Amino acid sequence: MGEPQRDKLKVHSRKCVLVAVIDPRSGQNRERAFDEMEGLVTTAGSEVVGKVMQVRDKPDAATYIGKGKVIELKELIGETEADLIAFDADLSPSQGKKLEEATGTQVVDRSEVILDIFATHARTYESKLQVELAQLLYLRPRLTRMWSHLERITGGIGSGKGPGEKQLETDRRLVDTRIAELKRRLEEVVERRDRQAASRTQHMTVSLVGYTNAGKSTLMNALTGADVYIADKLFATLDTRTRVWNLNYFGDILLSDTVGFIRDLPHHLVASFKSTLSEARHADLLLHVVDCSHPDAFDHIKTVNEVLGDVGVDSEDPILVLNKVDAAKDRAAIDVLRVKFPNSITVSAKEKTGLEKFQDAVCARLADGFLEARVEADAGNGKVYSFLAEHAEVTKTEYEESNVIYECRIPKRFAYVLKQEGATLKNMDGSPLKLVQEEEWSISG
């Protein structure tokens, strides 16, 4: 393919004007309308030098904003010498093209800004594959607008197609080939992650999820003593990090920190990052971390739950962790959250306050996943003995002919593992222990 007219990172080191359209029926706070988009553009490496807002029932079909606002936008570009316009919405290819023609300035939408941030922060092989796939899926329908070299290609004799049209087909074919290759590689990554998740069956796992910049990494550091990267910016890290957390009564468990979410996360990006979120799908417990000092905390909770649902993660039963209480200016807002979510826990990961009560809540929730049982096995079955010694609380051991009977308390998800190792499980009164559906107790959790 030829070279695109634009740099790969469209938002880096630019002077930028932000544009937003507010629906008067939405109830959106107009004073904070630009806060998140400004944070995204700043994280992407640009300087915000101006803002344009329009209040209207629905965006203009041709240019998203009305003709008057387009003129106002062009004048602001001249005054500020901006070389980039960023819309806090997703534009259609035709809208972007018409806006660029009308203003003489490069235009990006919300998805492009987020994709640029992800491209900048991608470090591992997996995240680079995911970001490239999302970029290509976003780019494909916009090839006509984004590739200036199409005008300079000469069509073949009798082709019946314009010069640009012929090259456009070639570009699309090359993009489609690359997309197929990236999907194949990511499928291999997913299979490898699933095998890793299966290998962790003998350890209880807890995953942190939440809106970007909610303080998940800070909480992980406070709980595990790890030194994971922390920055006060959106999407500081993209890759799942897993650390050992020594939890009272449970010993060492695995704590995973996942990529943060955000409103209107590009759907191509959500699809690409499904493999990264496999840790959350396999976890024994989810900890939904919320920045309770943020004025849009309710909306953040809703967004996270929606994204979790999109990637197949049950968002109904996590522990809601109201973080950053030290930064909250309005304590009444936290009280409202606690009334709405009565089982939530308030902490300050930065100040390390509230962590003891928080850990007690985690222990109590994990304990719900335990059962008391009599485990019978051949006296020579060392695997069952070793497994129980590491993962169960054995309260009594009896020997009966060639068998040994252990009375124990054990995580429910290990029941099927014991069955695979040749043990028989019974209730404490000696009656058969009825396993629900075996897949519910499967090794993959």
N, C-alpha and C positions, 0 to 999 in steps of 0.2 A: 504494500500500500504506500501511497505517497505520504508526505509529511503533513500533519494537520496544521492549520493556520495558527492554532493556539498552543501555549505551553501545556504540558501535561497537568501541572498544578496551576489552575486558572486563577486562583484567589490569592496566591502568595505574593507578598510585597507589592500591594497595589493600594491606590487611594480609591475608596469605595463609597458609593451612595446606596443606602438601604431604601427599599420600597415595600410598603405593606398596604393591603386592602382589608379594611375592617367591615364586617357585616354588622350593621347596627342592631340586629336581632340576636347576635351571639352573646352579648353581655361581656365581651372581652374588655379588659381594662386597657384603655387607650394609652395611659401613661406608661404602661409596661409593655406596650405592643412590640417594641423593638428589642427588648432586653435579651431574649434568647438568641435572636438572629444576630445581634451585635456580638454576643459571646461567641457564636459560631464563626463569624467572619474574622474576629480578632484571633481566635484559636487557629484559624487557617492562615494567619500571617498578614492580614490586610489592616489598613487604618481606615476607620469610618470617619468620613469628612462631611456627610450630609444625610438627611432623612426626608423621605416623602411619604405621606400617609393619605389615603383616600378612603372615605366612608361611603360605601354603596352596597346595595342589596346583593349584587352578584358581579363578578369580574367582567370586564369588557371582552367579548369573544375574540376580537382582533388583536388587541394590545394589552389585555388584562386591566390596565388603567385607562381612564377616559382620555380624549384628545387634549383637553385642557391640562391634565396632569402630565401628559407626555411633553407638552411645551414647557411646563414648569420644571420637569425633570431635566430637560435639555439645557435650560437656563442655569440650573443648579450645577450641572456638569461643567459649564463654562466658568462659573464663579469659583468653584472649588478645584478645578483642574483634575477632577476625578477621571480615572481610566477604567472603572469597573462599576457596573450596576448590579446589585444583588437583591433579588425578590424573595420575600419570605413566603414563598408558595412554589408549587411546581408549575412551570409554564409548558405549554405545548410547543413543539418545534416551530410552528408558524408564528406563534406569539413572540417567541424569542427572536426570530428572524426580523419581524416587522419592527420590534423595539430597537434592535441594533441599527436597522436602516434609518429609523426616525431620529435617533439620538447620536448616531455615529460613534457609539461606545459599546464595548463588549458587555453582554448581559449574561448573568448566571442565575440559576434559580436555587431554591433551598437544597434540593437533592445534590446538585453539583457541588455546593459548598461542603456538605457533609461527606461526599465522596472524596473530595480533596483532602479533608482532614484525615479520613481513614487511610488514604494513600500515603500521607505524610507519616502517620503513626504506625503503619504496618511494619512489623519487625520479623516475624517468623514466616516460614515457608507457607504455612496454612493461611495466615491472615493476608499475605500478599496475593495468594490465589483467590481468596474470597473477594478482596477489593477489586482486583482486575476483572473478575467475572461480573461484579456489579457494575463497574464502569462500562464494560462492553455492552451489557444488556441495556444500560441507559443510553449509550451512544448510538446503537444501531438505528433506531428510528429518526435520529437527528443527523445522520451522515450528510444529507443534502445541505443543511445549514452550516455544519462545522468544518467541511473540507473544501477549501477554496480552489484546490488544484483541479477539481472536476471540470472547470470551464476550459482548461487548457489541453484536454485529451482529444485527439482527433479520432472520429469514428471510422470504422472500416467501410469499404465500398459495399453498397447494398445491404448494410446492416439494418437500415430502417430506424435507427436510433440516434438520438443526439449525442454529441461527444461526451457530455457529462453523464448522461444516462448509462452509457456503456461502462464507464469507469466506476460508477456508483454500484452497478451489479457486481463488478469484480471485488470492490471493497466489502460489500455485504457478504459475499461468499467467503472471503478471507476472515471476516469477523465471525461468521457462523462457525467456521472450522475451528477457530481459536476458542469460541464459547464451548463447543463440544469437547475440546481437549481439556479445558479447565474443569468442566463438570465431571469428566472421567477422573481427573486427579483428585477432585474433592470427594468423590465417592470412595476412593481408596483411603482418604484421610478419615472419613466417617467410619469405615470398617475398622480402621486401626484404633480409632477412639472407642468404638464399641468394645473391642477386645480389651482395651485398657480398663474400661469401666467394669467389665466382667472380672478382670484380675483383681479389682479392688473390693470384691464382694466381702472379703474377710475384714474389711474396715468400714465402719460407719462413715457416711459422707454427708456433709452439710454444704450448701451452696449459697453464696451471697448474690442477690440480684437487686436491681434498682435503677432509678433514673441516673443519667450521667452526672457526675460530680456530687453524688449523694453522700460520699464518704465511705464507700465500701473498702477501698484499699487502706484507709486510715483505720477502720475497724479491724481489718485483718491483721494489721501490724500490732494493734493494741491487744488482740486476743492471742496471737501466736508468737509475738516477738520477732516476726519476720521483718525484712527490710525491703518491702516491695515499693515500687516507684509511686510517688504521690505528687500531684500537681493540681493547683487550683484552676483547672481549665477543663473544657468539655472533651470527653473521649481521650483522656491522658494515656490510657492503655487499652488495647484491643484484645489481647490474648488472655486466655484463662490461666490463672496462676493457682496452684494447689500447694497448701502448706499443712504441716502437722499441728493439730491443736490438741493440747492435753486438757481434757474436760473432766471435771470432778465426777467420780463414779463410773466413767466410761473409758478412762485412759486416753490413748491416742486415737483421735478421729481425723479425717481429712476435711479441710476447709478450703473451698474453691471460690475464687473471685472471678466473676464473669464480666464481659463487656457491658457498659452502661447503655441504657435506652434513651430515646428522646422522642418528642412529639413529631409525627409525620416522618418517621424514619423511612427512607426509600425502601419500597417493598422488595426491590432487587437485592438490597443489602441485607434485609431480614432473611430472605431465602438463602443467600450465600453464607450467612453466619449461623445457620442451623447446626452445623457440626460443632462449632465452638460452644453452643449452648447445650450440648449433649450432657455435660457435667450436671446441669440443672435438671435435666430429664431423669437422670439416674440417681439423684440425691435422695437420701432418707428424709431430709428436711430442707426447706427453703427459708432463708432469712431475707425478707424484703426490706431493704434499707431505704429510708426516706429522709430527705433533708427537711425536717419539720420547721426550719426557720424560713423556708422559701414560701412566698405568698401564694404560689400555685401548687402547693404540696398535694392537694386533692387531685388536681389534674395529672400530676406526675404519677400518683398511685394508679389512676385509671389507665394511663398510657402503658405502664409496665405490665399490668394485668392483660391488656389487649395484645401486646407483643408476645408475652408468654403463651397466650392462647394460640397465636399465629404459628408458633414453632412447636406446638404440641406439649406444652408444659402445664400441668395443673396449677393454676394460680389461686385456687380457692382456700388453701390451708397452710399458707406460710406464717411465720411469726413476723409481724410488722414491727420493724425497729425504727423508732422515731429518733433519728440522729441529729446532731448539731444543736442540742438544746441550749448550749452555751452561747450560740449565735442568735438565738431567737429574741427579737425585740418585743414581740407581743405574746406574752405567756397565755393569753386567752385563746389565741389561735391553736396552741398546743392542746389546751383543754378541749377545744372543739374536736380536734383529731382523736383524742383519747375517748371522747364520748361516742364518736362515730365508729371507732375501732377499739372496743373495750379490752381486747386481749393484747393490745400493743404494749411495747416496752420503750421507755424513754432513756436515751443514753447520750453521752458525749464521747465519741471515740477519741477526739483530740485531747480532751481533758481526762479521759479514762474514768469517767463517773457513770454510775448506773450499771457497770459491767457485771457486778456480782449478781444482782437481781436478774439481769439478762441471761447469764449463764444458768441460773436456776430454772428459768423458763425453758431454755433449750433442753436441759436435762429432763424436765418434766414431760416435754413433748416427745423426746426420743424414748422415754420410758413407756409411753403409750404403745410403742411398737414392740413390746416384749411380751413373752408368755411364760408361764410356769409349766413345766412338763417333766415327765419321766422318759429318759432316753435309754433304750435298751440296745446293747450291742454285744457282739462276741468279745470275750475277755481279751482275745489277741488282736482286736482291731485298734491298733495304735493311732490311726488317723482320727477316729472319733474322740479318743481320749485327748489327743493333742489339740484338736479343734475346740473342744469344750474348755480345756484349760486356758486357752487364749481368749475365747469369745463369750464364755458363759460364767454365771455365778453358780457353782456347784455347791449345794447345801447338804447333800447326803449321797453316799455311795454304798451300794449293796451288791453282794455277789450271790448268784443263783445258778448252781451247776456250772456250765461253761459260759454263762452270760454275766455281764456287769450292768447294773442299773444305776443311772445317775439321776438324782432329782435336782433340777436346775432351773434357773431363770435365764432366758436367752432371747435375743432379738428374733422377731417373727420371721424376718427374711432369711434367717439361717436354717429354718426348719427343713426346707427342701434340700439344702446342701448336706445336712446330716443324713437325710433319706438317701441321697445319692451315694453316701459313704457306707451304706449298709445298716444304718441304725433304724430302730423302730421307735416312733414317738407316741406317747400316751399321755392322757390327762393325769393329774395327780392322784385321782381315785382309781387309776388303772384302766379306765375305759379308753378305747381308741381315740387318738387325737385326730379330729377331722380337719384336714387341710382344705382350704377353700378351693380355689382353682390353682393348679400347680404353677401356671404361668405367673400367678400373683406372688409366688415364693421363688421365682426363678433367680438364677445366679446373677442375671443382669440387673436385678433390683426391681 
